[in-house]
Every structure is written in structure tokens, then in C-alpha cells.
Amino acid sequence: IDIGAHTGLYTLTAMKANNENEALSFEPYFMNLSRLITNLRLNGFSKNISTILGAVSNFDGKSKFSISTERSYMSKGGRIGNQGLDIDVFQLDTLYFNKLNKKINGIKIDTEGEDFRVLLGAEKIIKKNKPDIIIETREDNKKDIGNFLKKYSYNFYNALDVRNKLDLENTKIDDVINLYARQ
């Protein structure tokens, strides 16, 4: 599951690793979703992939989504807030995954600050499937993310160095890291 898929780098990587994988990509900004779909087509991936125009959090409903770039360009840094475009918001636990008899092996979360709330909305899936998780982590959300995932016996790594465990509590994050969590 690729949350905050942007133009599909992680979705493409998952499909390239094994074209029998099934991928579900969420992207709230229509320009990025269009580019993601184009990238999938250009790379020959048309089966086993679902794309959803929408955001993921710990609630189902509607919200606003603001972007920091001109509307005619792909956004970078968009986020759920009180102003912007109207979007649908989903929590993973209320989608159809629990009715499927398929294991969820991985979740990538890059939601510009909504990351911890995405975990909260996916707690049943995480508890049941124990997927590997790549999650954008900042100094201000690392404690919440770390404590949540520790409940399920996750170990932490910097996604750029998956051989060495990361002591998240004693690591100062200056900007942002992609935290890799696995059991």
C-alpha cells in the first residue's frame, strides 16, 4: 500500500520487484495521480494495481487538501488542512482489507505530517498482517510513531541503512527521514 504515492516511485518499485505483487496507491492531488498512472503505463504495469484519488488518515470522510505549488504542476508538500481542494479521506482499517484473505506485506506512508494518524487508522491491519512499513518521520512525530510501532514489536532502521538498527529515541532528526520499521 503506497500512501502519498505522488508519481509512483514506491508503487513502481514494488511492481518491478515482483510483477505478481498487488499494489494500492493513494494520492490526493489529481495532477500527481495522473502522472502516477502515466508512469505505470509507460513501465508496462497495468494489472494488479489500484489507484485511489484521496488521502489517508484516521477518519473517513471529507477534508481540504492544500498544495504549496502552482496548481498546474505536480505538488510536493501538500497536506490535509482547513483550506484547499476538497478531497476524500479514508482510514485503512475501514476499507475492504479485512474481508480479503490476502496478506498485506508493506505500507509506505509519506503524508507530510499526517503520518502518525495514518498509523492510527491502520492499527487493525498492522496488528493482523505485521507489514514492513516505510514512514516519513520528523523530530516532532518520531516519539508517537516509535511508541505506536513498539507496541507491535517493530525494530527501526533508516531506510538508507537497513543493516543497522536505529535507536529512534536517541536519534535527532534534523529534517526528515524515511523510517523503515519491521518485526
C-alpha positions in Angstrom: 0.0 0.0 0.0 1.5 3.3 -1.1 0.1 6.2 0.8 1.0 9.6 -0.5 2.1 7.9 -3.8 3.0 11.1 -5.6 4.1 10.0 -9.0 4.5 6.3 -8.1 8.2 5.7 -7.2 7.4 3.1 -4.5 4.5 1.6 -6.4 6.8 1.1 -9.4 9.5 -0.3 -7.2 7.1 -2.8 -5.7 5.8 -3.9 -9.1 9.3 -4.1 -10.6 10.4 -6.3 -7.6 7.7 -8.8 -8.4 5.1 -8.1 -11.1 2.7 -10.5 -9.3 2.5 -8.1 -6.4 -0.7 -6.3 -5.9 -0.4 -2.6 -5.2 -2.9 0.0 -3.9 -1.8 3.6 -4.3 -3.4 6.6 -2.6 -2.7 10.1 -3.9 -4.9 13.2 -3.0 -3.7 15.5 -5.8 -5.1 14.9 -9.2 -2.1 16.1 -11.2 0.2 13.7 -9.3 -2.3 10.8 -9.7 -2.4 11.4 -13.4 1.4 11.3 -13.6 1.4 8.1 -11.4 -1.0 6.4 -13.8 1.1 7.6 -16.8 4.3 6.2 -15.1 2.6 2.9 -14.6 1.5 2.6 -18.2 5.0 3.7 -19.5 6.6 1.0 -17.4 4.1 -1.7 -18.6 2.3 -2.1 -15.3 -1.4 -2.3 -15.9 -2.5 -5.3 -13.8 -2.7 -5.8 -10.0 -2.6 -2.1 -9.3 -5.4 0.1 -8.0 -5.1 3.9 -7.7 -7.3 6.0 -5.5 -7.7 9.8 -5.6 -7.8 10.5 -1.9 -5.9 10.9 1.3 -5.4 8.5 4.2 -5.7 9.4 7.9 -7.5 8.1 11.0 -11.0 9.0 9.8 -13.3 8.5 6.8 -14.9 11.5 5.2 -14.1 14.7 3.5 -11.3 17.3 4.1 -9.4 20.0 2.4 -6.0 19.5 0.8 -3.7 22.4 0.2 -0.6 22.3 -2.1 2.4 24.5 -1.9 3.0 24.7 -5.7 1.1 26.2 -8.6 -1.9 24.1 -9.5 -0.7 23.3 -13.0 2.4 21.5 -11.6 2.8 18.3 -9.7 2.7 19.2 -6.0 5.2 18.5 -3.4 4.4 19.0 0.2 0.6 19.0 0.0 -1.3 18.3 3.2 -4.7 17.9 4.8 -5.9 21.1 6.4 -8.6 23.7 6.7 -8.2 25.1 3.2 -7.6 23.9 -0.3 -9.2 21.4 -2.6 -12.0 19.1 -1.4 -10.8 15.5 -1.1 -12.0 12.2 0.1 -10.2 10.8 3.2 -10.0 7.1 4.1 -8.7 5.1 7.0 -7.2 1.8 6.0 -9.0 -0.2 8.7 -12.4 0.6 7.4 -11.6 -0.4 3.8 -12.1 -3.9 2.5 -8.8 -5.4 3.5 -10.2 -7.3 6.5 -12.6 -9.1 4.2 -9.8 -10.2 1.8 -7.8 -13.3 2.5 -4.6 -11.7 1.4 -1.6 -10.6 3.5 -0.5 -7.0 3.4 3.3 -7.1 3.2 4.2 -3.5 3.1 2.9 0.0 3.7 4.7 3.2 2.6 3.5 6.4 4.3 4.5 9.9 3.1 1.8 12.3 4.0 3.6 15.5 5.1 2.7 15.4 8.7 -0.4 13.1 8.7 1.8 10.1 9.0 1.1 9.1 12.7 -2.7 9.5 12.1 -2.3 7.1 9.1 -0.9 4.5 11.5 -3.8 5.0 13.9 -6.2 4.4 11.1 -4.4 1.2 10.1 -3.9 -0.4 13.6 -6.0 -3.5 12.8 -4.1 -4.1 9.6 -0.8 -3.6 11.3 -1.7 -5.9 14.2 -3.0 -8.7 11.9 -0.5 -8.5 9.0 2.6 -7.1 10.6 3.7 -5.4 7.3 7.1 -3.8 6.8 6.5 0.0 7.0 8.4 2.9 5.5 7.1 6.1 7.1 8.2 9.7 6.8 9.4 10.7 10.2 10.3 14.0 11.7 11.5 15.0 15.1 8.0 16.2 16.1 6.3 12.9 15.3 9.1 10.3 16.0 8.0 9.7 19.6 4.4 8.9 18.7 5.4 6.8 15.7 8.0 4.9 17.7 5.8 4.2 20.7 2.9 3.1 18.4 5.1 0.6 16.4 6.9 -0.6 19.5 3.6 -2.0 20.8 3.8 -4.4 17.9 7.5 -5.3 18.4 8.8 -3.3 15.4 12.5 -2.6 15.0 13.6 0.7 13.4 16.1 1.5 10.6 16.9 4.4 8.5 15.7 3.4 5.0 19.1 4.3 3.7 20.8 1.9 6.1 18.7 -1.2 6.7 21.5 -3.2 8.2 21.9 -1.2 11.3 19.1 -0.8 13.9 18.2 2.7 14.7 17.9 3.9 18.3 14.9 6.1 17.5 14.7 7.6 21.0 18.3 8.9 20.9 18.4 9.9 17.3 17.9 13.6 16.5 16.1 14.1 13.2 17.1 17.4 11.7 14.7 17.5 8.8 13.0 14.2 7.8 14.0 10.6 7.4 12.3 7.6 5.9 12.0 5.3 8.8 11.9 1.6 7.9 10.1 -0.5 10.5 10.0 -4.3 10.5 9.5 -7.1 13.0 
